[in-house]
Amino acid sequence: MRSSDGDGKVRMTASHDTADATDRTVGSTSGERAAFARDGVVRWGRLLTPDQIDALRSSVERAFFRDGHPADGVRDLSERQGRPLDLALLHKINLWRTDEACAAQVARADLADRAEALLGGPVRLYRDHVFYKPPGKGDRSRMVLHQDNRYWHLDPPEAITVWMALDDATVENGCVHYVLGSHRHGRVEHVRPEEGAVMIEARTEQEPVAYPAPAGDALVHSVNTLHGSGPNLSDGPRRAYVVVYVRDGVTMRGEPMTSFPLVGDLVRGG
Ligand SMILES: O=C(O)CCC(=O)C(=O)O
């Protein structure tokens, strides 16, 4: 299905095909903005310390499972109409409202600064969320290619997702894949792959590129960047903690987003 060479580049075959996943970490703000404008995705290396990773993992386990069953608010994105739940691709939003470790992340001044630099002005917190791929679910844990803005309807599409790996994300356990430059092509056609499927799937001729990420690294993508993730074929979970920032002034379905907090206020404890 794939080969990974010594310098960390990963070449994909099968549905997500051969492409060069060079390390697109960038140091300077202008370099980062240029890379983001070109690719629609950049890497923020080592965003979480080992202690923060541990704290977030514990928070995620508490938020997702109660007595071995999915807790309140957990959704199964692999759900299909008329079939028993697979619990293969679990999702939960707004953990920061009740969890200390998540609340600390969304109030991080350094993250706010980087998000503001990338989006070019003050930002609001749209949500945090977690994607959880348990082991042993095979292809059902795949996330189909999509643009986030097909769900969120943000206008203008000035928003970023900061996707933080809580486990080493590899091709084997379902790391994220991006279609580089796809954010520049506006709305892409999506179809529902199966009746009752939760996620709609983008139609594109372009090849996605696998972005493996060690635990603690973040991948930052535009709300219009096409992305998906492979199945978790490993024997451990693949978890990610995600924060979504929206530039102040952006509307959602034509409505102002003033009920979403300004991140500057969260940073100052407001
Ligand atoms: O974590 C994944 O597998 C999917 C991530 C994703 O779709 C997102 O962050 O928008």
The ligand as a Gaussian input file, in Angstrom:
#p B3LYP/6-31G(d) Opt

LIG

0 1
 O       -8.406000      13.127000      11.926000
 C       -8.880000      12.746000      10.861000
 O       -8.729000      11.621000      10.442000
 C       -9.718000      13.678000      10.030000
 C       -9.392000      15.112000      10.305000
 C      -10.307000      16.088000       9.635000
 O      -11.091000      15.767000       8.775000
 C      -10.233000      17.484000      10.071000
 O       -9.482000      17.823000      11.001000
 O      -10.939000      18.336000       9.469000

